[in-house]
Amino acid sequence: MAILHQAQLTPSKPEMLRALLESRPWGEAGEPQVLGAYRFDDPAGEVGVECHLVQLCETVYHLPLTYRSAPLGDAEGAAEALVGTMEHSVLGQRFVYDGLQDEVALDCFRRALSGEQEQARIEVVDAEGRTVEHREPTVTLALEVDEGEVPPSAEELLDGAPFTIARTLGDLDGTVRLVARWDGGSAAVAAF
């Protein structure tokens, strides 16, 4: 279950998403319209994994982000993966990374494609840790498997079996698909 705090974020998530889109060669400048988001639970409970769907012009982007209490450090590609930092009024400084360059998020997608992990349920807590709301996700995920096929195991995906996570939505195909549905649309966000 994803635990969210009632908190102020500086900069805001839409500002971080805009920064990601504007800083990457595959992105573009402009004010994206947020369509929704879904979360995965990190089994270790250390990293927030949140995947956003935003539209800019005619393109719908899939933007997984990870939120960490400390920087990734000297890991290969860590500096390029950093989107920025944000101040969380309850948790303090958070380091925000492009989830497609963060192994914790990639492992969540591996488990989801193998049917071993579902999207997180969302619980909002106040400053004292009391639950104040159970929130419905604005994006729901479903694992779709072609007839006669079986999902790969997480071990197969960890051992290098190829899978794809969409950066832009619309053209991703495979025999096993993780399909996102939001108000007004649906598309595969990952496939094997």
ZAVEX-683725 format. One record per atom (N, C-alpha, C): x, y, z; atom name; residue in three letters. Coordinates in nm, 3 decimals, decimal comma. Example, Ala and Ser with C-alpha at 12.3 -4.5 7.8 and 13.67 -1.06 7.14 Angstrom:
BEGIN
        c1        c2        c3   atome   residu
     1,319    -0,569     0,780       N      ALA
     1,230    -0,450     0,780      CA      ALA
     1,320    -0,330     0,780       C      ALA
     1,285    -0,225     0,708       N      SER
     1,367    -0,106     0,714      CA      SER
     1,290     0,003     0,787       C      SER
//
This chain:
BEGIN
        c1        c2        c3   atome   residu
     0,084    -0,117     0,000       N      MET
     0,000     0,000     0,000      CA      MET
     0,089     0,124     0,000       C      MET
     0,063     0,215    -0,090       N      ALA
     0,138     0,340    -0,097      CA      ALA
     0,082     0,437     0,007       C      ALA
     0,169     0,484     0,095       N      ILE
     0,130     0,579     0,199      CA      ILE
     0,168     0,718     0,150       C      ILE
     0,070     0,804     0,134       N      LEU
     0,095     0,942     0,094      CA      LEU
     0,064     1,033     0,211       C      LEU
     0,147     1,133     0,231       N      HIS
     0,125     1,229     0,338      CA      HIS
     0,051     1,351     0,283       C      HIS
    -0,031     1,411     0,370       N      GLN
    -0,087     1,541     0,335      CA      GLN
     0,030     1,637     0,348       C      GLN
     0,080     1,686     0,237       N      ALA
     0,204     1,763     0,241      CA      ALA
     0,208     1,865     0,128       C      ALA
     0,292     1,963     0,147       N      GLN
     0,324     2,061     0,043      CA      GLN
     0,452     2,014    -0,026       C      GLN
     0,453     2,023    -0,157       N      LEU
     0,571     1,985    -0,236      CA      LEU
     0,621     2,107    -0,311       C      LEU
     0,752     2,131    -0,299       N      THR
     0,813     2,243    -0,369      CA      THR
     0,942     2,195    -0,437       C      THR
     0,951     2,199    -0,569       N      PRO
     0,845     2,235    -0,664      CA      PRO
     0,736     2,127    -0,667       C      PRO
     0,627     2,157    -0,733       N      SER
     0,515     2,064    -0,742      CA      SER
     0,545     1,950    -0,839       C      SER
     0,465     1,846    -0,833       N      LYS
     0,483     1,735    -0,928      CA      LYS
     0,466     1,780    -1,072       C      LYS
     0,364     1,861    -1,106       N      PRO
     0,357     1,908    -1,246      CA      PRO
     0,482     1,985    -1,289       C      PRO
     0,541     2,061    -1,198       N      GLU
     0,665     2,132    -1,233      CA      GLU
     0,779     2,033    -1,257       C      GLU
     0,785     1,926    -1,179       N      MET
     0,889     1,823    -1,200      CA      MET
     0,868     1,751    -1,333       C      MET
     0,742     1,722    -1,366       N      LEU
     0,713     1,655    -1,492      CA      LEU
     0,752     1,743    -1,611       C      LEU
     0,723     1,871    -1,601       N      ARG
     0,762     1,965    -1,706      CA      ARG
     0,914     1,969    -1,718       C      ARG
     0,985     1,972    -1,605       N      ALA
     1,131     1,973    -1,607      CA      ALA
     1,186     1,848    -1,674       C      ALA
     1,126     1,733    -1,647       N      LEU
     1,169     1,608    -1,710      CA      LEU
     1,150     1,616    -1,861       C      LEU
     1,032     1,658    -1,905       N      LEU
     1,004     1,665    -2,048      CA      LEU
     1,097     1,764    -2,120       C      LEU
     1,126     1,875    -2,055       N      GLU
     1,208     1,977    -2,120      CA      GLU
     1,356     1,944    -2,119       C      GLU
     1,399     1,855    -2,030       N      SER
     1,542     1,826    -2,017      CA      SER
     1,588     1,703    -2,096       C      SER
     1,496     1,632    -2,159       N      ARG
     1,532     1,509    -2,229      CA      ARG
     1,518     1,526    -2,379       C      ARG
     1,606     1,460    -2,456       N      PRO
     1,598     1,474    -2,601      CA      PRO
     1,469     1,419    -2,661       C      PRO
     1,404     1,325    -2,594       N      TRP
     1,278     1,269    -2,644      CA      TRP
     1,158     1,353    -2,603       C      TRP
     1,176     1,451    -2,514       N      GLY
     1,066     1,532    -2,464      CA      GLY
     1,045     1,657    -2,546       C      GLY
     0,965     1,747    -2,492       N      GLU
     0,938     1,874    -2,559      CA      GLU
     0,899     1,977    -2,454       C      GLU
     0,910     2,102    -2,491       N      ALA
     0,875     2,211    -2,400      CA      ALA
     0,726     2,240    -2,408       C      ALA
     0,672     2,287    -2,299       N      GLY
     0,531     2,323    -2,294      CA      GLY
     0,471     2,287    -2,160       C      GLY
     0,344     2,314    -2,146       N      GLU
     0,272     2,287    -2,022      CA      GLU
     0,192     2,159    -2,038       C      GLU
     0,240     2,045    -1,982       N      PRO
     0,168     1,919    -2,000      CA      PRO
     0,040     1,914    -1,919       C      PRO
    -0,059     1,847    -1,976       N      GLN
    -0,185     1,821    -1,906      CA      GLN
    -0,171     1,686    -1,836       C      GLN
    -0,186     1,683    -1,704       N      VAL
    -0,175     1,560    -1,629      CA      VAL
    -0,305     1,480    -1,646       C      VAL
    -0,291     1,357    -1,697       N      LEU
    -0,407     1,270    -1,719      CA      LEU
    -0,433     1,181    -1,599       C      LEU
    -0,328     1,148    -1,525       N      GLY
    -0,343     1,061    -1,409      CA      GLY
    -0,211     0,997    -1,372       C      GLY
    -0,216     0,913    -1,269       N      ALA
    -0,094     0,848    -1,221      CA      ALA
    -0,130     0,717    -1,152       C      ALA
    -0,031     0,630    -1,144       N      TYR
    -0,043     0,507    -1,066      CA      TYR
     0,089     0,488    -0,992       C      TYR
     0,087     0,406    -0,888       N      ARG
     0,205     0,384    -0,806      CA      ARG
     0,233     0,235    -0,793       C      ARG
     0,359     0,205    -0,767       N      PHE
     0,400     0,071    -0,727      CA      PHE
     0,461     0,081    -0,588       C      PHE
     0,449    -0,026    -0,511       N      ASP
     0,518    -0,033    -0,382      CA      ASP
     0,657    -0,089    -0,402       C      ASP
     0,755    -0,023    -0,345       N      ASP
     0,891    -0,076    -0,336      CA      ASP
     0,889    -0,178    -0,223       C      ASP
     0,922    -0,306    -0,251       N      PRO
     0,919    -0,407    -0,144      CA      PRO
     1,003    -0,368    -0,022       C      PRO
     1,110    -0,293    -0,043       N      ALA
     1,196    -0,251     0,068      CA      ALA
     1,137    -0,131     0,143       C      ALA
     1,036    -0,068     0,085       N      GLY
     0,972     0,046     0,150      CA      GLY
     1,055     0,172     0,154       C      GLY
     1,157     0,181     0,070       N      GLU
     1,249     0,295     0,073      CA      GLU
     1,224     0,398    -0,036       C      GLU
     1,177     0,353    -0,152       N      VAL
     1,169     0,440    -0,270      CA      VAL
     1,023     0,453    -0,313       C      VAL
     0,981     0,576    -0,337       N      GLY
     0,848     0,599    -0,393      CA      GLY
     0,855     0,580    -0,544       C      GLY
     0,763     0,503    -0,600       N      VAL
     0,759     0,478    -0,744      CA      VAL
     0,622     0,523    -0,793       C      VAL
     0,620     0,631    -0,871       N      GLU
     0,494     0,688    -0,920      CA      GLU
     0,508     0,714    -1,069       C      GLU
     0,411     0,666    -1,145       N      CYS
     0,415     0,677    -1,291      CA      CYS
     0,302     0,768    -1,337       C      CYS
     0,339     0,872    -1,409       N      HIS
     0,244     0,974    -1,452      CA      HIS
     0,215     0,961    -1,601       C      HIS
     0,092     0,989    -1,638       N      LEU
     0,053     1,001    -1,778      CA      LEU
     0,020     1,147    -1,801       C      LEU
     0,088     1,208    -1,896       N      VAL
     0,063     1,349    -1,928      CA      VAL
     0,052     1,364    -2,079       C      VAL
    -0,024     1,463    -2,121       N      GLN
    -0,039     1,492    -2,263      CA      GLN
     0,018     1,630    -2,292       C      GLN
     0,096     1,635    -2,399       N      LEU
     0,150     1,762    -2,447      CA      LEU
     0,132     1,761    -2,598       C      LEU
     0,057     1,857    -2,648       N      CYS
     0,015     1,857    -2,790      CA      CYS
    -0,058     1,727    -2,817       C      CYS
    -0,013     1,650    -2,915       N      GLU
    -0,082     1,526    -2,950      CA      GLU
    -0,021     1,403    -2,884       C      GLU
     0,086     1,418    -2,807       N      THR
     0,159     1,305    -2,752      CA      THR
     0,119     1,280    -2,606       C      THR
     0,093     1,153    -2,575       N      VAL
     0,072     1,112    -2,436      CA      VAL
     0,201     1,046    -2,390       C      VAL
     0,260     1,105    -2,286       N      TYR
     0,385     1,055    -2,230      CA      TYR
     0,358     0,971    -2,106       C      TYR
     0,440     0,869    -2,088       N      HIS
     0,441     0,784    -1,969      CA      HIS
     0,569     0,820    -1,895       C      HIS
     0,555     0,882    -1,776       N      LEU
     0,670     0,937    -1,705      CA      LEU
     0,683     0,877    -1,565       C      LEU
     0,748     0,762    -1,553       N      PRO
     0,773     0,707    -1,420      CA      PRO
     0,878     0,790    -1,346       C      PRO
     0,850     0,821    -1,221       N      LEU
     0,945     0,892    -1,135      CA      LEU
     0,969     0,810    -1,010       C      LEU
     1,090     0,822    -0,955       N      THR
     1,117     0,765    -0,824      CA      THR
     1,154     0,878    -0,730       C      THR
     1,114     0,862    -0,604       N      TYR
     1,140     0,961    -0,501      CA      TYR
     1,226     0,895    -0,394       C      TYR
     1,344     0,953    -0,370       N      ARG
     1,438     0,894    -0,275      CA      ARG
     1,476     0,995    -0,167       C      ARG
     1,511     0,943    -0,050       N      SER
     1,553     1,030     0,060      CA      SER
     1,700     1,070     0,048       C      SER
     1,774     0,999    -0,037       N      ALA
     1,917     1,029    -0,057      CA      ALA
     1,948     1,009    -0,205       C      ALA
     2,051     1,075    -0,255       N      PRO
     2,086     1,057    -0,397      CA      PRO
     2,136     0,916    -0,425       C      PRO
     2,124     0,876    -0,552       N      LEU
     2,174     0,745    -0,594      CA      LEU
     2,325     0,734    -0,581       C      LEU
     2,392     0,845    -0,569       N      GLY
     2,537     0,842    -0,550      CA      GLY
     2,612     0,826    -0,680       C      GLY
     2,711     0,739    -0,679       N      ASP
     2,800     0,723    -0,794      CA      ASP
     2,755     0,614    -0,891       C      ASP
     2,633     0,562    -0,875       N      ALA
     2,584     0,459    -0,965      CA      ALA
     2,591     0,510    -1,109       C      ALA
     2,622     0,420    -1,201       N      GLU
     2,634     0,458    -1,341      CA      GLU
     2,504     0,520    -1,390       C      GLU
     2,512     0,638    -1,449       N      GLY
     2,397     0,708    -1,504      CA      GLY
     2,314     0,784    -1,402       C      GLY
     2,354     0,782    -1,275       N      ALA
     2,273     0,846    -1,170      CA      ALA
     2,259     0,996    -1,194       C      ALA
     2,368     1,062    -1,233       N      ALA
     2,362     1,207    -1,253      CA      ALA
     2,266     1,242    -1,366       C      ALA
     2,267     1,163    -1,475       N      GLU
     2,178     1,189    -1,588      CA      GLU
     2,033     1,156    -1,555       C      GLU
     2,012     1,062    -1,463       N      ALA
     1,877     1,020    -1,427      CA      ALA
     1,808     1,120    -1,334       C      ALA
     1,886     1,202    -1,264       N      LEU
     1,828     1,296    -1,168      CA      LEU
     1,745     1,402    -1,241       C      LEU
     1,618     1,414    -1,203       N      VAL
     1,530     1,517    -1,258      CA      VAL
     1,545     1,644    -1,176       C      VAL
     1,559     1,629    -1,045       N      GLY
     1,575     1,743    -0,956      CA      GLY
     1,546     1,702    -0,812       C      GLY
     1,540     1,800    -0,726       N      THR
     1,504     1,775    -0,587      CA      THR
     1,377     1,852    -0,555       C      THR
     1,305     1,801    -0,458       N      MET
     1,185     1,870    -0,412      CA      MET
     1,185     1,867    -0,260       C      MET
     1,122     1,965    -0,203       N      GLU
     1,107     1,971    -0,059      CA      GLU
     0,967     1,921    -0,025       C      GLU
     0,963     1,817     0,056       N      HIS
     0,837     1,756     0,103      CA      HIS
     0,817     1,804     0,246       C      HIS
     0,703     1,866     0,274       N      SER
     0,684     1,930     0,405      CA      SER
     0,683     1,831     0,522       C      SER
     0,668     1,702     0,496       N      VAL
     0,671     1,601     0,602      CA      VAL
     0,801     1,521     0,597       C      VAL
     0,842     1,478     0,479       N      LEU
     0,957     1,388     0,464      CA      LEU
     1,090     1,461     0,442       C      LEU
     1,085     1,590     0,413       N      GLY
     1,209     1,664     0,388      CA      GLY
     1,250     1,658     0,242       C      GLY
     1,377     1,674     0,218       N      GLN
     1,427     1,678     0,080      CA      GLN
     1,413     1,542     0,014       C      GLN
     1,362     1,543    -0,109       N      ARG
     1,347     1,420    -0,187      CA      ARG
     1,423     1,438    -0,317       C      ARG
     1,493     1,333    -0,357       N      PHE
     1,567     1,332    -0,483      CA      PHE
     1,479     1,260    -0,584       C      PHE
     1,446     1,328    -0,693       N      VAL
     1,351     1,276    -0,792      CA      VAL
     1,429     1,229    -0,914       C      VAL
     1,408     1,102    -0,951       N      TYR
     1,479     1,042    -1,064      CA      TYR
     1,381     0,996    -1,172       C      TYR
     1,433     0,991    -1,295       N      ASP
     1,361     0,930    -1,406      CA      ASP
     1,351     0,781    -1,374       C      ASP
     1,230     0,732    -1,354       N      GLY
     1,211     0,593    -1,314      CA      GLY
     1,263     0,491    -1,414       C      GLY
     1,271     0,528    -1,540       N      LEU
     1,322     0,433    -1,639      CA      LEU
     1,474     0,422    -1,633       C      LEU
     1,536     0,496    -1,542       N      GLN
     1,679     0,486    -1,519      CA      GLN
     1,708     0,449    -1,373       C      GLN
     1,606     0,396    -1,305       N      ASP
     1,619     0,359    -1,164      CA      ASP
     1,581     0,212    -1,150       C      ASP
     1,673     0,130    -1,102       N      GLU
     1,650    -0,014    -1,093      CA      GLU
     1,531    -0,051    -1,006       C      GLU
     1,501     0,028    -0,903       N      VAL
     1,385    -0,004    -0,818      CA      VAL
     1,257     0,000    -0,901       C      VAL
     1,241     0,104    -0,982       N      ALA
     1,122     0,114    -1,067      CA      ALA
     1,122     0,005    -1,174       C      ALA
     1,237    -0,021    -1,235       N      LEU
     1,245    -0,125    -1,337      CA      LEU
     1,208    -0,261    -1,280       C      LEU
     1,251    -0,289    -1,157       N      ASP
     1,214    -0,416    -1,093      CA      ASP
     1,063    -0,424    -1,070       C      ASP
     1,000    -0,311    -1,037       N      CYS
     0,854    -0,310    -1,022      CA      CYS
     0,786    -0,348    -1,153       C      CYS
     0,834    -0,293    -1,265       N      PHE
     0,776    -0,328    -1,395      CA      PHE
     0,801    -0,475    -1,427       C      PHE
     0,919    -0,528    -1,394       N      ARG
     0,946    -0,670    -1,419      CA      ARG
     0,846    -0,757    -1,343       C      ARG
     0,825    -0,725    -1,216       N      ARG
     0,731    -0,804    -1,137      CA      ARG
     0,588    -0,787    -1,189       C      ARG
     0,550    -0,666    -1,230       N      ALA
     0,414    -0,643    -1,282      CA      ALA
     0,390    -0,723    -1,411       C      ALA
     0,488    -0,724    -1,500       N      LEU
     0,474    -0,799    -1,626      CA      LEU
     0,471    -0,950    -1,603       C      LEU
     0,527    -0,996    -1,492       N      SER
     0,524    -1,139    -1,462      CA      SER
     0,402    -1,176    -1,379       C      SER
     0,319    -1,078    -1,345       N      GLY
     0,200    -1,103    -1,266      CA      GLY
     0,229    -1,115    -1,117       C      GLY
     0,348    -1,075    -1,074       N      GLU
     0,388    -1,088    -0,934      CA      GLU
     0,371    -0,960    -0,854       C      GLU
     0,333    -0,850    -0,917       N      GLN
     0,310    -0,725    -0,845      CA      GLN
     0,198    -0,649    -0,913       C      GLN
     0,109    -0,593    -0,831       N      GLU
     0,001    -0,509    -0,881      CA      GLU
     0,030    -0,365    -0,843       C      GLU
    -0,045    -0,273    -0,901       N      GLN
    -0,028    -0,135    -0,860      CA      GLN
    -0,067    -0,121    -0,714       C      GLN
    -0,011    -0,021    -0,650       N      ALA
    -0,034     0,001    -0,508      CA      ALA
    -0,169     0,063    -0,481       C      ALA
    -0,229     0,024    -0,370       N      ARG
    -0,346     0,095    -0,319      CA      ARG
    -0,293     0,220    -0,251       C      ARG
    -0,371     0,326    -0,250       N      ILE
    -0,323     0,455    -0,199      CA      ILE
    -0,396     0,492    -0,071       C      ILE
    -0,317     0,518     0,032       N      GLU
    -0,371     0,563     0,160      CA      GLU
    -0,305     0,696     0,194       C      GLU
    -0,387     0,795     0,227       N      VAL
    -0,336     0,927     0,262      CA      VAL
    -0,340     0,939     0,414       C      VAL
    -0,227     0,984     0,472       N      VAL
    -0,217     1,000     0,618      CA      VAL
    -0,187     1,145     0,652       C      VAL
    -0,226     1,184     0,774       N      ASP
    -0,196     1,319     0,821      CA      ASP
    -0,058     1,321     0,887       C      ASP
    -0,019     1,434     0,944       N      ALA
     0,113     1,451     1,003      CA      ALA
     0,137     1,355     1,119       C      ALA
     0,032     1,310     1,185       N      GLU
     0,045     1,216     1,296      CA      GLU
     0,041     1,070     1,250       C      GLU
     0,027     1,048     1,119       N      GLY
     0,024     0,912     1,066      CA      GLY
    -0,113     0,847     1,065       C      GLY
    -0,217     0,924     1,092       N      ARG
    -0,353     0,870     1,091      CA      ARG
    -0,407     0,872     0,948       C      ARG
    -0,473     0,763     0,911       N      THR
    -0,533     0,755     0,778      CA      THR
    -0,649     0,853     0,769       C      THR
    -0,646     0,937     0,666       N      VAL
    -0,754     1,034     0,646      CA      VAL
    -0,831     1,005     0,518       C      VAL
    -0,773     0,922     0,431       N      GLU
    -0,841     0,896     0,304      CA      GLU
    -0,780     0,773     0,236       C      GLU
    -0,867     0,692     0,176       N      HIS
    -0,825     0,586     0,084      CA      HIS
    -0,858     0,641    -0,054       C      HIS
    -0,757     0,660    -0,137       N      ARG
    -0,776     0,728    -0,265      CA      ARG
    -0,780     0,627    -0,380       C      ARG
    -0,878     0,645    -0,466       N      GLU
    -0,885     0,563    -0,588      CA      GLU
    -0,779     0,613    -0,686       C      GLU
    -0,710     0,523    -0,753       N      PRO
    -0,610     0,568    -0,850      CA      PRO
    -0,677     0,634    -0,971       C      PRO
    -0,609     0,730    -1,031       N      THR
    -0,661     0,795    -1,151      CA      THR
    -0,623     0,716    -1,277       C      THR
    -0,532     0,620    -1,260       N      VAL
    -0,495     0,527    -1,368      CA      VAL
    -0,497     0,387    -1,308       C      VAL
    -0,563     0,294    -1,375       N      THR
    -0,563     0,156    -1,329      CA      THR
    -0,484     0,070    -1,428       C      THR
    -0,420    -0,032    -1,374       N      LEU
    -0,338    -0,123    -1,456      CA      LEU
    -0,402    -0,260    -1,463       C      LEU
    -0,385    -0,325    -1,577       N      ALA
    -0,430    -0,464    -1,595      CA      ALA
    -0,325    -0,537    -1,677       C      ALA
    -0,297    -0,660    -1,638       N      LEU
    -0,205    -0,743    -1,714      CA      LEU
    -0,287    -0,819    -1,819       C      LEU
    -0,252    -0,802    -1,946       N      GLU
    -0,321    -0,871    -2,054      CA      GLU
    -0,223    -0,967    -2,121       C      GLU
    -0,268    -1,091    -2,140       N      VAL
    -0,183    -1,196    -2,196      CA      VAL
    -0,256    -1,258    -2,315       C      VAL
    -0,189    -1,263    -2,431       N      ASP
    -0,249    -1,324    -2,548      CA      ASP
    -0,283    -1,471    -2,521       C      ASP
    -0,389    -1,519    -2,585       N      GLU
    -0,430    -1,658    -2,568      CA      GLU
    -0,315    -1,751    -2,603       C      GLU
    -0,294    -1,850    -2,518       N      GLY
    -0,188    -1,948    -2,540      CA      GLY
    -0,052    -1,904    -2,489       C      GLY
    -0,040    -1,781    -2,442       N      GLU
     0,087    -1,731    -2,390      CA      GLU
     0,084    -1,731    -2,238       C      GLU
     0,199    -1,725    -2,178       N      VAL
     0,208    -1,713    -2,032      CA      VAL
     0,305    -1,599    -2,001       C      VAL
     0,280    -1,528    -1,893       N      PRO
     0,373    -1,421    -1,858      CA      PRO
     0,511    -1,479    -1,824       C      PRO
     0,615    -1,404    -1,853       N      PRO
     0,749    -1,449    -1,813      CA      PRO
     0,759    -1,439    -1,660       C      PRO
     0,850    -1,515    -1,602       N      SER
     0,873    -1,500    -1,458      CA      SER
     0,959    -1,376    -1,435       C      SER
     0,952    -1,322    -1,315       N      ALA
     1,036    -1,207    -1,280      CA      ALA
     1,184    -1,246    -1,294       C      ALA
     1,217    -1,371    -1,264       N      GLU
     1,356    -1,417    -1,278      CA      GLU
     1,402    -1,411    -1,423       C      GLU
     1,313    -1,452    -1,515       N      GLU
     1,348    -1,445    -1,658      CA      GLU
     1,376    -1,300    -1,699       C      GLU
     1,292    -1,208    -1,651       N      LEU
     1,311    -1,067    -1,686      CA      LEU
     1,437    -1,012    -1,619       C      LEU
     1,464    -1,054    -1,497       N      LEU
     1,587    -1,010    -1,430      CA      LEU
     1,711    -1,066    -1,499       C      LEU
     1,696    -1,187    -1,559       N      ASP
     1,810    -1,249    -1,628      CA      ASP
     1,828    -1,196    -1,769       C      ASP
     1,750    -1,095    -1,809       N      GLY
     1,774    -1,031    -1,937      CA      GLY
     1,673    -1,056    -2,046       C      GLY
     1,564    -1,129    -2,017       N      ALA
     1,461    -1,145    -2,119      CA      ALA
     1,410    -1,005    -2,155       C      ALA
     1,400    -0,975    -2,285       N      PRO
     1,369    -0,838    -2,326      CA      PRO
     1,224    -0,797    -2,299       C      PRO
     1,208    -0,680    -2,242       N      PHE
     1,077    -0,620    -2,227      CA      PHE
     1,093    -0,471    -2,251       C      PHE
     0,983    -0,404    -2,278       N      THR
     0,987    -0,262    -2,312      CA      THR
     0,891    -0,185    -2,223       C      THR
     0,935    -0,069    -2,180       N      ILE
     0,848     0,024    -2,108      CA      ILE
     0,830     0,144    -2,199       C      ILE
     0,706     0,181    -2,223       N      ALA
     0,676     0,292    -2,315      CA      ALA
     0,714     0,426    -2,253       C      ALA
     0,772     0,511    -2,334       N      ARG
     0,794     0,651    -2,295      CA      ARG
     0,680     0,736    -2,351       C      ARG
     0,637     0,703    -2,473       N      THR
     0,518     0,765    -2,532      CA      THR
     0,419     0,651    -2,560       C      THR
     0,292     0,681    -2,546       N      LEU
     0,191     0,576    -2,558      CA      LEU
     0,132     0,570    -2,697       C      LEU
     0,100     0,445    -2,737       N      GLY
     0,030     0,428    -2,863      CA      GLY
     0,077     0,316    -2,949       C      GLY
     0,205     0,282    -2,950       N      ASP
     0,255     0,183    -3,045      CA      ASP
     0,315     0,058    -2,981       C      ASP
     0,308     0,044    -2,852       N      LEU
     0,373    -0,068    -2,784      CA      LEU
     0,289    -0,194    -2,799       C      LEU
     0,354    -0,304    -2,837       N      ASP
     0,284    -0,430    -2,855      CA      ASP
     0,370    -0,543    -2,801       C      ASP
     0,308    -0,652    -2,769       N      GLY
     0,376    -0,772    -2,721      CA      GLY
     0,270    -0,875    -2,686       C      GLY
     0,314    -0,995    -2,652       N      THR
     0,218    -1,100    -2,616      CA      THR
     0,171    -1,086    -2,472       C      THR
     0,249    -1,015    -2,391       N      VAL
     0,213    -0,985    -2,253      CA      VAL
     0,224    -0,834    -2,237       C      VAL
     0,114    -0,770    -2,195       N      ARG
     0,112    -0,624    -2,188      CA      ARG
     0,058    -0,577    -2,053       C      ARG
     0,119    -0,472    -2,003       N      LEU
     0,067    -0,402    -1,886      CA      LEU
    -0,008    -0,282    -1,941       C      LEU
    -0,141    -0,283    -1,928       N      VAL
    -0,226    -0,183    -1,991      CA      VAL
    -0,278    -0,085    -1,886       C      VAL
    -0,259     0,043    -1,914       N      ALA
    -0,309     0,150    -1,828      CA      ALA
    -0,441     0,201    -1,884       C      ALA
    -0,535     0,227    -1,794       N      ARG
    -0,663     0,286    -1,832      CA      ARG
    -0,685     0,411    -1,748       C      ARG
    -0,723     0,519    -1,815       N      TRP
    -0,751     0,645    -1,748      CA      TRP
    -0,876     0,703    -1,812       C      TRP
    -0,928     0,807    -1,751       N      ASP
    -1,048     0,871    -1,803      CA      ASP
    -1,020     0,922    -1,944       C      ASP
    -1,076     0,857    -2,043       N      GLY
    -1,059     0,900    -2,181      CA      GLY
    -0,962     0,819    -2,263       C      GLY
    -0,900     0,715    -2,205       N      GLY
    -0,807     0,640    -2,287      CA      GLY
    -0,751     0,516    -2,221       C      GLY
    -0,678     0,440    -2,300       N      SER
    -0,605     0,322    -2,250      CA      SER
    -0,492     0,294    -2,347       C      SER
    -0,383     0,237    -2,295       N      ALA
    -0,269     0,201    -2,378      CA      ALA
    -0,175     0,114    -2,297       C      ALA
    -0,095     0,035    -2,368       N      ALA
     0,006    -0,046    -2,302      CA      ALA
     0,120     0,045    -2,257       C      ALA
     0,162     0,027    -2,131       N      VAL
     0,276     0,104    -2,079      CA      VAL
     0,401     0,019    -2,071       C      VAL
     0,386    -0,113    -2,077       N      ALA
     0,500    -0,204    -2,077      CA      ALA
     0,457    -0,332    -2,148       C      ALA
     0,553    -0,399    -2,210       N      ALA
     0,519    -0,521    -2,284      CA      ALA
     0,640    -0,614    -2,292       C      ALA
     0,608    -0,743    -2,307       N      PHE
     0,709    -0,849    -2,324      CA      PHE
     0,676    -0,920    -2,454       C      PHE
//
